[in-house]
């Protein structure tokens, strides 16, 4: 593989990564772990993301009667 092909591949990957980061709706925070008032909103997000109570368990299958 030539140096030119490697450089082109790296530039394409950098461009694709930059495009996805700019166009993405994600809120990327590279600030590290938050404490205090800054982290208060995370508790609400965890509660909202928690799944609802599981539905009733399905009935146990009937045992086959062997004669």
BALUM-478058 format. One record per atom (N, C-alpha, C): residue in three letters; atom name; residue number from 1; z, x, y. Coordinates in Angstrom, 3 decimals, padded with zeros to 6 digits. Layout:
<nupas>
+------+------+-----+----------+----------+----------+
! code ! site ! pos !        w !        u !        v !
+------+------+-----+----------+----------+----------+
!  Ala !   CA ! NUM !        Z !        X !        Y !
...
+------+------+-----+----------+----------+----------+
</nupas>
This chain:
<nupas>
+------+------+-----+----------+----------+----------+
! code ! site ! pos !        w !        u !        v !
+------+------+-----+----------+----------+----------+
!  Unk !    N !   1 !  000.000 !  000.853 ! -001.167 !
!  Unk !   CA !   1 !  000.000 !  000.000 !  000.000 !
!  Unk !    C !   1 !  000.000 !  000.902 !  001.234 !
!  Unk !    N !   2 ! -000.862 !  000.612 !  002.148 !
!  Unk !   CA !   2 ! -000.988 !  001.473 !  003.326 !
!  Unk !    C !   2 !  000.097 !  001.155 !  004.359 !
!  Unk !    N !   3 !  000.296 !  002.088 !  005.256 !
!  Unk !   CA !   3 !  001.283 !  001.893 !  006.321 !
!  Unk !    C !   3 !  000.908 !  000.718 !  007.211 !
!  Unk !    N !   4 ! -000.403 !  000.535 !  007.429 !
!  Unk !   CA !   4 ! -000.855 ! -000.566 !  008.267 !
!  Unk !    C !   4 ! -000.469 ! -001.906 !  007.646 !
!  Unk !    N !   5 ! -000.617 ! -002.052 !  006.337 !
!  Unk !   CA !   5 ! -000.276 ! -003.301 !  005.663 !
!  Unk !    C !   5 !  001.230 ! -003.568 !  005.735 !
!  Unk !    N !   6 !  002.026 ! -002.524 !  005.604 !
!  Unk !   CA !   6 !  003.485 ! -002.681 !  005.681 !
!  Unk !    C !   6 !  003.894 ! -003.120 !  007.083 !
!  Unk !    N !   7 !  003.315 ! -002.508 !  008.096 !
!  Unk !   CA !   7 !  003.642 ! -002.869 !  009.484 !
!  Unk !    C !   7 !  003.246 ! -004.316 !  009.769 !
!  Unk !    N !   8 !  002.077 ! -004.722 !  009.299 !
!  Unk !   CA !   8 !  001.627 ! -006.101 !  009.503 !
!  Unk !    C !   8 !  002.565 ! -007.071 !  008.792 !
!  Unk !    N !   9 !  002.973 ! -006.742 !  007.570 !
!  Unk !   CA !   9 !  003.877 ! -007.607 !  006.823 !
!  Unk !    C !   9 !  005.221 ! -007.754 !  007.541 !
!  Unk !    N !  10 !  005.753 ! -006.650 !  008.055 !
!  Unk !   CA !  10 !  007.032 ! -006.685 !  008.770 !
!  Unk !    C !  10 !  006.906 ! -007.534 !  010.028 !
!  Unk !    N !  11 !  005.821 ! -007.379 !  010.767 !
!  Unk !   CA !  11 !  005.622 ! -008.170 !  011.981 !
!  Unk !    C !  11 !  005.498 ! -009.659 !  011.668 !
!  Unk !    N !  12 !  004.821 ! -010.004 !  010.584 !
!  Unk !   CA !  12 !  004.694 ! -011.409 !  010.188 !
!  Unk !    C !  12 !  006.064 ! -011.978 !  009.824 !
!  Unk !    N !  13 !  006.864 ! -011.224 !  009.084 !
!  Unk !   CA !  13 !  008.192 ! -011.704 !  008.709 !
!  Unk !    C !  13 !  009.108 ! -011.850 !  009.923 !
!  Unk !    N !  14 !  009.049 ! -010.913 !  010.839 !
!  Unk !   CA !  14 !  009.856 ! -011.012 !  012.064 !
!  Unk !    C !  14 !  009.425 ! -012.226 !  012.881 !
!  Unk !    N !  15 !  008.127 ! -012.434 !  012.991 !
!  Unk !   CA !  15 !  007.613 ! -013.578 !  013.742 !
!  Unk !    C !  15 !  008.046 ! -014.897 !  013.109 !
!  Unk !    N !  16 !  007.955 ! -014.990 !  011.788 !
!  Unk !   CA !  16 !  008.351 ! -016.220 !  011.100 !
!  Unk !    C !  16 !  009.845 ! -016.477 !  011.271 !
!  Unk !    N !  17 !  010.646 ! -015.431 !  011.175 !
!  Unk !   CA !  17 !  012.092 ! -015.582 !  011.351 !
!  Unk !    C !  17 !  012.422 ! -016.026 !  012.769 !
!  Unk !    N !  18 !  011.799 ! -015.420 !  013.752 !
!  Unk !   CA !  18 !  012.041 ! -015.801 !  015.147 !
!  Unk !    C !  18 !  011.624 ! -017.243 !  015.389 !
!  Unk !    N !  19 !  010.484 ! -017.653 !  014.840 !
!  Unk !   CA !  19 !  010.021 ! -019.027 !  015.002 !
!  Unk !    C !  19 !  011.018 ! -020.011 !  014.412 !
!  Unk !    N !  20 !  011.490 ! -019.738 !  013.204 !
!  Unk !   CA !  20 !  012.428 ! -020.653 !  012.566 !
!  Unk !    C !  20 !  013.754 ! -020.722 !  013.310 !
!  Unk !    N !  21 !  014.230 ! -019.608 !  013.844 !
!  Unk !   CA !  21 !  015.481 ! -019.609 !  014.588 !
!  Unk !    C !  21 !  015.352 ! -020.346 !  015.918 !
!  Unk !    N !  22 !  014.207 ! -020.197 !  016.563 !
!  Unk !   CA !  22 !  014.010 ! -020.852 !  017.853 !
!  Unk !    C !  22 !  013.781 ! -022.351 !  017.672 !
!  Unk !    N !  23 !  012.984 ! -022.743 !  016.707 !
!  Unk !   CA !  23 !  012.634 ! -024.147 !  016.508 !
!  Unk !    C !  23 !  013.670 ! -024.923 !  015.701 !
!  Unk !    N !  24 !  014.556 ! -024.222 !  015.002 !
!  Unk !   CA !  24 !  015.554 ! -024.889 !  014.173 !
!  Unk !    C !  24 !  016.569 ! -025.647 !  015.009 !
!  Unk !    N !  25 !  017.109 ! -026.722 !  014.456 !
!  Unk !   CA !  25 !  018.101 ! -027.518 !  015.157 !
!  Unk !    C !  25 !  019.508 ! -027.023 !  014.899 !
!  Unk !    N !  26 !  019.660 ! -026.001 !  014.095 !
!  Unk !   CA !  26 !  020.983 ! -025.498 !  013.755 !
!  Unk !    C !  26 !  021.672 ! -024.862 !  014.952 !
!  Unk !    N !  27 !  022.975 ! -024.986 !  014.987 !
!  Unk !   CA !  27 !  023.769 ! -024.378 !  016.052 !
!  Unk !    C !  27 !  024.384 ! -023.115 !  015.469 !
!  Unk !    N !  28 !  023.740 ! -022.000 !  015.685 !
!  Unk !   CA !  28 !  024.180 ! -020.744 !  015.103 !
!  Unk !    C !  28 !  025.196 ! -020.098 !  016.038 !
!  Unk !    N !  29 !  026.393 ! -019.840 !  015.512 !
!  Unk !   CA !  29 !  027.447 ! -019.219 !  016.302 !
!  Unk !    C !  29 !  027.842 ! -017.926 !  015.613 !
!  Unk !    N !  30 !  027.490 ! -016.810 !  016.231 !
!  Unk !   CA !  30 !  027.789 ! -015.509 !  015.647 !
!  Unk !    C !  30 !  029.081 ! -014.931 !  016.224 !
!  Unk !    N !  31 !  029.948 ! -015.796 !  016.766 !
!  Unk !   CA !  31 !  031.153 ! -015.350 !  017.426 !
!  Unk !    C !  31 !  032.320 ! -015.079 !  016.499 !
!  Unk !    N !  32 !  032.193 ! -015.350 !  015.242 !
!  Unk !   CA !  32 !  033.293 ! -015.117 !  014.315 !
!  Unk !    C !  32 !  034.192 ! -016.341 !  014.162 !
!  Unk !    N !  33 !  035.320 ! -016.139 !  013.532 !
!  Unk !   CA !  33 !  036.248 ! -017.233 !  013.256 !
!  Unk !    C !  33 !  036.895 ! -017.720 !  014.543 !
!  Unk !    N !  34 !  036.999 ! -019.043 !  014.682 !
!  Unk !   CA !  34 !  037.570 ! -019.635 !  015.889 !
!  Unk !    C !  34 !  038.976 ! -020.154 !  015.603 !
!  Unk !    N !  35 !  039.818 ! -020.102 !  016.620 !
!  Unk !   CA !  35 !  041.188 ! -020.589 !  016.512 !
!  Unk !    C !  35 !  041.505 ! -021.453 !  017.717 !
!  Unk !    N !  36 !  042.490 ! -022.325 !  017.567 !
!  Unk !   CA !  36 !  042.970 ! -023.113 !  018.694 !
!  Unk !    C !  36 !  042.028 ! -024.238 !  019.070 !
!  Unk !    N !  37 !  041.895 ! -024.475 !  020.373 !
!  Unk !   CA !  37 !  041.115 ! -025.604 !  020.877 !
!  Unk !    C !  37 !  039.644 ! -025.489 !  020.507 !
!  Unk !    N !  38 !  039.136 ! -024.262 !  020.365 !
!  Unk !   CA !  38 !  037.724 ! -024.087 !  020.019 !
!  Unk !    C !  38 !  037.424 ! -024.618 !  018.620 !
!  Unk !    N !  39 !  038.408 ! -024.586 !  017.738 !
!  Unk !   CA !  39 !  038.186 ! -024.997 !  016.353 !
!  Unk !    C !  39 !  038.569 ! -026.453 !  016.110 !
!  Unk !    N !  40 !  039.050 ! -027.160 !  017.102 !
!  Unk !   CA !  40 !  039.524 ! -028.531 !  016.906 !
!  Unk !    C !  40 !  038.415 ! -029.456 !  016.436 !
!  Unk !    N !  41 !  037.206 ! -029.250 !  016.895 !
!  Unk !   CA !  41 !  036.114 ! -030.127 !  016.498 !
!  Unk !    C !  41 !  035.738 ! -029.950 !  015.034 !
!  Unk !    N !  42 !  036.105 ! -028.854 !  014.420 !
!  Unk !   CA !  42 !  035.744 ! -028.609 !  013.027 !
!  Unk !    C !  42 !  036.482 ! -029.544 !  012.078 !
!  Unk !    N !  43 !  037.698 ! -029.928 !  012.393 !
!  Unk !   CA !  43 !  038.444 ! -030.853 !  011.535 !
!  Unk !    C !  43 !  037.739 ! -032.203 !  011.475 !
!  Unk !    N !  44 !  037.249 ! -032.686 !  012.613 !
!  Unk !   CA !  44 !  036.524 ! -033.957 !  012.639 !
!  Unk !    C !  44 !  035.244 ! -033.857 !  011.820 !
!  Unk !    N !  45 !  034.565 ! -032.729 !  011.910 !
!  Unk !   CA !  45 !  033.321 ! -032.544 !  011.164 !
!  Unk !    C !  45 !  033.592 ! -032.518 !  009.663 !
!  Unk !    N !  46 !  034.702 ! -031.908 !  009.260 !
!  Unk !   CA !  46 !  035.031 ! -031.863 !  007.831 !
!  Unk !    C !  46 !  035.340 ! -033.261 !  007.313 !
!  Unk !    N !  47 !  036.055 ! -034.064 !  008.110 !
!  Unk !   CA !  47 !  036.376 ! -035.433 !  007.691 !
!  Unk !    C !  47 !  035.123 ! -036.278 !  007.594 !
!  Unk !    N !  48 !  034.199 ! -036.092 !  008.524 !
!  Unk !   CA !  48 !  032.956 ! -036.864 !  008.515 !
!  Unk !    C !  48 !  032.074 ! -036.456 !  007.339 !
!  Unk !    N !  49 !  032.139 ! -035.201 !  006.932 !
!  Unk !   CA !  49 !  031.291 ! -034.718 !  005.840 !
!  Unk !    C !  49 !  031.873 ! -035.027 !  004.464 !
!  Unk !    N !  50 !  033.158 ! -035.401 !  004.414 !
!  Unk !   CA !  50 !  033.795 ! -035.682 !  003.130 !
!  Unk !    C !  50 !  033.149 ! -036.911 !  002.499 !
!  Unk !    N !  51 !  032.852 ! -036.852 !  001.205 !
!  Unk !   CA !  51 !  032.233 ! -038.008 !  000.552 !
!  Unk !    C !  51 !  033.211 ! -039.171 !  000.467 !
!  Unk !    N !  52 !  032.665 ! -040.356 !  000.432 !
!  Unk !   CA !  52 !  033.485 ! -041.555 !  000.304 !
!  Unk !    C !  52 !  034.152 ! -041.569 ! -001.069 !
!  Unk !    N !  53 !  035.114 ! -042.437 ! -001.236 !
!  Unk !   CA !  53 !  035.814 ! -042.527 ! -002.516 !
!  Unk !    C !  53 !  034.805 ! -042.792 ! -003.629 !
!  Unk !    N !  54 !  034.954 ! -042.130 ! -004.759 !
!  Unk !   CA !  54 !  033.982 ! -042.320 ! -005.837 !
!  Unk !    C !  54 !  034.023 ! -043.751 ! -006.366 !
!  Unk !    N !  55 !  032.891 ! -044.211 ! -006.808 !
!  Unk !   CA !  55 !  032.802 ! -045.550 ! -007.377 !
!  Unk !    C !  55 !  033.599 ! -045.605 ! -008.675 !
!  Unk !    N !  56 !  033.887 ! -046.809 ! -009.099 !
!  Unk !   CA !  56 !  034.654 ! -046.982 ! -010.341 !
!  Unk !    C !  56 !  033.934 ! -046.289 ! -011.490 !
!  Unk !    N !  57 !  034.710 ! -045.668 ! -012.348 !
!  Unk !   CA !  57 !  034.137 ! -044.955 ! -013.490 !
!  Unk !    C !  57 !  033.458 ! -045.948 ! -014.418 !
!  Unk !    N !  58 !  032.347 ! -045.576 ! -015.002 !
!  Unk !   CA !  58 !  031.674 ! -046.488 ! -015.930 !
!  Unk !    C !  58 !  032.546 ! -046.735 ! -017.154 !
!  Unk !    N !  59 !  032.368 ! -047.887 ! -017.715 !
!  Unk !   CA !  59 !  033.159 ! -048.265 ! -018.890 !
!  Unk !    C !  59 !  032.862 ! -047.300 ! -020.040 !
!  Unk !    N !  60 !  033.871 ! -047.046 ! -020.853 !
!  Unk !   CA !  60 !  033.702 ! -046.156 ! -021.995 !
!  Unk !    C !  60 !  032.731 ! -046.799 ! -022.982 !
!  Unk !    N !  61 !  031.882 ! -046.004 ! -023.598 !
!  Unk !   CA !  61 !  030.930 ! -046.575 ! -024.564 !
!  Unk !    C !  61 !  031.673 ! -047.150 ! -025.780 !
!  Unk !    N !  62 !  031.131 ! -048.206 ! -026.274 !
!  Unk !   CA !  62 !  031.747 ! -048.852 ! -027.440 !
!  Unk !    C !  62 !  031.607 ! -047.939 ! -028.656 !
!  Unk !    N !  63 !  032.653 ! -047.871 ! -029.423 !
!  Unk !   CA !  63 !  032.633 ! -047.038 ! -030.625 !
!  Unk !    C !  63 !  031.795 ! -047.723 ! -031.692 !
!  Unk !    N !  64 !  030.991 ! -046.923 ! -032.383 !
!  Unk !   CA !  64 !  030.169 ! -047.483 ! -033.450 !
!  Unk !    C !  64 !  031.065 ! -047.753 ! -034.662 !
!  Unk !    N !  65 !  030.942 ! -048.941 ! -035.169 !
!  Unk !   CA !  65 !  031.730 ! -049.323 ! -036.360 !
!  Unk !    C !  65 !  030.947 ! -048.870 ! -037.587 !
!  Unk !    N !  66 !  031.552 ! -047.998 ! -038.357 !
!  Unk !   CA !  66 !  030.900 ! -047.533 ! -039.597 !
!  Unk !    C !  66 !  031.511 ! -048.286 ! -040.760 !
!  Unk !    N !  67 !  030.658 ! -048.790 ! -041.623 !
!  Unk !   CA !  67 !  031.149 ! -049.516 ! -042.788 !
!  Unk !    C !  67 !  030.935 ! -048.741 ! -044.039 !
+------+------+-----+----------+----------+----------+
</nupas>
